[in-house]
Amino acid sequence: MSQGGQELLDPAVAEIVLARALSHGGEFAEVFAERRAGLTLAIDESRIESVQSGAEEGAGVRVLSGATTYFAHVDGLDPADLERAADEAASALRGDRAVPQPLSAEETSPQPIERPPEEVPAARKAELLRELDERARSAGGEIEQATASYGEARREVAVANSDGLFSGDDRTRVRIGAQAVARRGDRVETGAETLGGHRGFELFDDDPAAIAATAARKALTLLDAGPAPTGSMPVVVGGGFGGVLFHEMTGHGLEADHVQKGASVYSDKLGEMVAQPLLTAYDDGGMPGEWGSDAIDDEGTPTQKTRVIEDGRLVGFLYDRQSADRDGVASTGNGRRESFRQLPIPRMTNTYIAPGEAEPEAIIGEVEKGFYAASFAGGQVDPATGDFVFGVNEGYLIEGGRVTRPCRGATLVGNCLQALAAIDAVGNDFWMKTGMCGKGGQKVPVGTGQGHVRIAAMTVGGTEA
Amino acid sequence: MSALAEQATGAVEQAVAAGAGDAEAYASEAENREVRVHGGEVESLAAATQRGLGLRVWIDGRVGYGFGTDLSSRGVETIAARAVEAARVADEDEFAGPPDAEGERPAVAGLSDPSRGEWPPAQIADLALAVEQTALESDSRIAAVEQAVYFDSAERVAIVSSSAVGGEYEATSCYAYLQALAEGENGRETGLGFDLARSPAGLDPVAIGREGAERATEMIGSIKPASRSCPVVLDPTVAASFVGLLGKAVGADAVQRGRSPLAERLGEEVAAEAFVLHDDGLDPDGFAAAPIDAEGTPRRRTTLIEAGRLRTFLHDSYTARRGAAVSTGNAGRSGYRSPPGVAASNLIVSPGAASLEQLLREAGDGVYINDVAGLHSGVNPVTGVFSVGASGRAIRGGERAEPLREFTIASDLVSMLRAVRAAGSEPRWVPFGGSVSAPPLLIGEMTVSGS
């Protein structure tokens, strides 16, 4: 058992800060302290460049009074900095002093890191990028360019609040990415692949440069691609990052802030069937080593595995403290923030469709004419209307139950309620991928996952005239 | 010299002492405020001061970057050590080096409006509440406002370099927006309203609220259009989004590395004559305006596309040296955490003579695009080929008719620019994905994919 990042905050100082934050009233006060340090580098034109190294520390103090949150943040962790933030947060309140509970330290278990990346020489990281560069370039004569990037970040956090909670976490993440550009005459296509986790440098023990080969293979495949079909048809979505479809079209609508404001198509659907019985889905912030995992969320609540859809029925939303209080339930450990400079809001962690029973070959084999979206470039959804759009960066035609020629430039558009209900097969294969999710101007690391999944009918916005 | 500039000077000295051949420090401090309101109540009120320093160092053609928030002398020493260590990992680049001193620094009036500080938290909260209330009262079909947000910032930036380039400036910025929700037969519709200015007095809460409400209610009853090729009119916000993409394509860095659809097209015809584009780092109405760019080179106004031809690319000091050109003062950066790179400043599409009504009449039978989604995933940045989700209105008999949703538009950047038939007479500043001023644009023909 480690104490995570608790040493960032002296409990005696935290108690003083919380008392000052409540000096003009309020039902709840919290101080969130953070130290973050990171290194990023890139290779482009086979040259190591953009080497950036930095560290930031600071704290955010919030006071809740009625329906209003008062928030202030400061750079620096000196007791004087923290007290200044507390005074600033309290300055707009006009009530009587409230008294915080004495702090009691919680035990947390940060994700184990075998080889802290900061202990690995920077030259080794540069060498890793050179391996990626070579692997992409050796994939074929039509590979015209390759780039790759490496990033490591450590976030130590400590949280103390007026309910007496005092907790911490120590988070290390590493991630590499590879991009390749292939050219044949006037045709130019790109491919990309990433590998990341809440892990140390041990993540790169097993042939990390394979992602560069994958990126190159995607770009080369697209050189042979024809236009994408247009219209409504069965769509088979690939595993791993294919899960971003579920993340966008359903996950965001399950975040309790959207739900409570009526800004989610799932607002009035709790307990109802929203999918066919073959679909069960979770959000799990505790998956070992996954990109979206942490020991606690950014309000000190331990992360947990939350079932959101059970056999097709909507059974749960994702809560932070405030939205949980509003619904009279417990936080699900989904109160996350990009840094001490922001307020926590309900966010996904690792969100996935649980493995089903179908064989991936059968899922495709049953489609006479359709589209196979093996991987996405990304997507966007309006949680209030449920309308979404996804860019497919690796897509193929399905003809006569077989994956045939690659297609370029396809887009999937639809509405989440209809698309989720139209999932009629979930594969027994399963894997996770990494993503960066933006909401309210805050970006946090999230995991997405699933096996192959089939949507009976969906609109493909193609490039075919 | 301000305290901030002194800290930046100290950082440059520390870097040189730690082994850097040349060094450049970028220090910033900002006071930010944000109010979020919902349901007639203040949901959150945030206030913050933020400061940090980024240090770029050059050692024998190798570049390194360090940054941090601890600006004590020990903290700055650590930043310098990080930057020097980073440079030793990088490979040599013959074009790397600090910017050369160039030209006079222009004076730019109107960047900072001190009246921002005279608005206490209660008054800016009232402004945000007025935005929400206007939307709720403007139409009975507005069921709620997801949130109304007010944000303001006062920032000071100091850049100091061992090569004597640099400067300091202050700027204020404010914006407010809301997301209104309308109740339709087939579920809810959302509408965005926004405005930006240098001080809260420059914002019109009533106009923001009305815009959000109108954009939400006009989508009620929307249907999927049939697939076809037809004239389209781009809303200024949509035109601005595409111009933001174009701003990346005209960056010399993307061009030199062979990752721009405009590479090899300098001097060629890339647009219709109706489409005229400038980059103007000196127009104080745009939030990217400043006397100097992110590495201390004077900002300026640059003609990018005129008479249909691509006139120049945008340069910072690195791409200028590499391309035997002159920096156009287009080094940008997203704060002290990242080193400068080529970026458009304020992109300005010249307005034309036609009102929006005239554009619609000229389109006759087509589609008005209100909003696009998925620009970050639906565009190939190397080729400019795109397919993005869209929503809007049918254009029938030269007027806006039934609302449309769940369709895509596809083309490529250059084909779209060549198909511009007219620019509208009423431009608007749009701060998403860059700082762009754009009027509505009539595109002669585009592929619309629906049912």
Contacts between the chains, C-beta under 8 A, distances in Angstrom:
chain1	res1	chain2	res2	distance
A	39	B	86	7.7
A	41	B	86	7.9
A	41	B	89	6.4
A	41	B	90	7.7
A	44	B	257	6.8
A	45	B	257	6.8
A	47	B	91	4.4
A	47	B	93	6.3
A	48	B	89	6.3
A	48	B	90	5.2
A	48	B	91	4.5
A	49	B	63	6.8
A	49	B	90	5.6
A	49	B	91	6.8
A	49	B	93	6.8
A	50	B	65	7.6
A	50	B	90	8.0
A	50	B	339	7.0
A	51	B	63	7.4
A	51	B	64	5.3
A	51	B	65	6.6
A	51	B	86	3.9
A	51	B	87	7.0
A	51	B	89	4.9
A	51	B	90	4.8
A	52	B	65	4.3
A	52	B	66	7.5
A	52	B	67	7.2
A	52	B	86	6.4
A	52	B	337	7.8
A	52	B	338	6.9
A	52	B	339	6.7
A	53	B	64	7.6
A	53	B	65	7.2
A	53	B	66	5.3
A	53	B	67	7.8
A	53	B	82	4.2
A	53	B	83	7.2
A	53	B	85	6.7
A	53	B	86	4.8
A	54	B	54	7.7
A	54	B	65	7.9
A	54	B	66	6.1
A	54	B	67	3.7
A	54	B	68	5.6
A	54	B	79	7.5
A	54	B	82	6.6
A	54	B	337	6.2
A	55	B	67	8.0
A	55	B	68	5.1
A	55	B	69	7.7
A	55	B	70	7.6
A	55	B	78	7.3
A	55	B	82	7.6
A	56	B	52	7.0
A	56	B	67	7.9
A	56	B	68	6.4
A	56	B	69	4.5
A	56	B	337	8.0
A	57	B	69	6.3
A	57	B	70	7.1
A	58	B	69	6.3
A	66	B	41	7.6
A	67	B	39	7.9
A	67	B	41	4.7
A	67	B	42	7.6
A	67	B	43	6.7
A	68	B	41	6.7
A	68	B	42	4.7
A	68	B	43	6.6
A	68	B	44	6.8
A	68	B	45	6.7
A	69	B	43	6.7
A	69	B	44	4.0
A	69	B	45	7.3
A	70	B	44	7.4
A	70	B	45	5.3
A	70	B	46	7.9
A	71	B	44	6.0
A	71	B	45	7.0
A	71	B	46	4.1
A	71	B	47	7.5
A	72	B	46	6.9
A	72	B	47	5.2
A	72	B	48	6.0
A	73	B	46	7.7
A	73	B	48	4.6
A	73	B	50	7.8
A	74	B	48	7.3
A	74	B	49	6.6
A	75	B	49	7.5
A	75	B	50	6.3
A	75	B	51	5.8
A	75	B	52	7.0
A	75	B	69	4.2
A	75	B	70	7.9
A	76	B	69	6.9
A	76	B	70	7.0
A	88	B	47	5.5
A	89	B	47	7.9
A	92	B	45	5.9
A	92	B	121	5.4
A	92	B	122	7.8
A	122	B	85	7.0
A	122	B	86	7.7
A	122	B	88	7.9
A	122	B	89	4.5
A	123	B	89	6.5
A	125	B	89	7.6
A	126	B	89	5.3
A	144	B	258	7.0
A	145	B	257	7.3
A	145	B	258	6.3
A	145	B	259	7.3
A	181	B	258	7.5
A	181	B	259	7.0
A	181	B	382	6.1
A	188	B	380	7.9
A	188	B	382	5.1
A	188	B	383	5.1
A	189	B	380	7.7
A	189	B	383	8.0
A	190	B	380	6.5
A	190	B	381	7.9
A	190	B	382	5.8
A	228	B	387	7.8
A	230	B	227	6.0
A	230	B	449	4.9
A	231	B	227	7.4
A	231	B	451	7.5
A	232	B	451	6.9
A	258	B	146	7.9
A	261	B	38	6.7
A	261	B	144	6.6
A	261	B	146	5.4
A	261	B	147	7.5
A	262	B	143	6.9
A	262	B	144	5.6
A	262	B	181	6.8
A	262	B	188	7.5
A	263	B	144	7.6
A	263	B	146	4.4
A	263	B	179	7.7
A	263	B	181	6.3
A	263	B	188	7.7
A	263	B	190	7.9
A	265	B	187	6.6
A	265	B	188	7.7
A	341	B	48	6.5
A	341	B	50	7.0
A	343	B	44	6.2
A	343	B	46	6.9
A	376	B	377	6.8
A	377	B	376	7.9
A	377	B	377	3.9
A	377	B	378	7.2
A	378	B	374	7.3
A	378	B	376	5.7
A	378	B	377	3.3
A	379	B	374	6.3
A	379	B	377	5.9
A	380	B	373	4.5
A	380	B	374	4.9
A	380	B	376	7.7
A	380	B	377	7.4
A	380	B	389	7.3
A	382	B	190	5.6
A	382	B	373	7.5
A	384	B	146	6.5
A	384	B	179	7.6
A	384	B	181	5.6
A	384	B	188	5.0
A	384	B	189	7.8
A	384	B	190	4.8
A	385	B	187	6.3
A	385	B	188	5.7
A	385	B	189	6.1
A	385	B	190	5.9
A	385	B	405	8.0
A	386	B	187	7.0
A	387	B	373	7.6
A	387	B	389	7.5
A	387	B	391	7.2
A	387	B	405	6.2
A	387	B	406	6.2
A	388	B	373	7.8
A	388	B	389	7.6
A	389	B	373	4.5
A	389	B	374	4.0
A	389	B	378	7.1
A	389	B	388	6.8
A	389	B	389	2.8
A	389	B	408	7.3
A	390	B	374	6.8
A	390	B	377	6.8
A	391	B	374	5.6
A	391	B	377	3.3
A	391	B	378	4.0
A	391	B	379	7.9
A	391	B	387	7.3
A	391	B	388	7.9
A	393	B	377	7.8
A	408	B	385	7.7
A	409	B	380	7.4
A	409	B	385	5.7
A	409	B	386	7.8
A	409	B	387	4.9
A	409	B	410	6.8
A	410	B	387	7.0
A	411	B	374	6.7
A	411	B	378	5.5
A	411	B	387	4.4
A	411	B	388	6.8
A	411	B	389	6.4
A	411	B	408	4.9
A	411	B	410	7.7
A	413	B	389	4.9
A	413	B	406	5.2
A	413	B	407	6.9
A	413	B	408	5.8
A	414	B	406	6.7
A	415	B	406	6.8
A	459	B	224	7.7
A	459	B	406	6.5
A	459	B	449	7.9
A	459	B	450	7.7
A	459	B	451	7.4
A	461	B	387	5.6
A	461	B	389	7.2
A	461	B	407	7.1
A	461	B	408	2.9
A	461	B	410	6.9
A	461	B	449	4.3
A	462	B	387	7.4
A	462	B	410	7.7
A	462	B	449	6.5
A	463	B	385	7.6
A	463	B	387	6.1
A	463	B	410	5.5
A	465	B	229	7.4
A	465	B	447	6.7
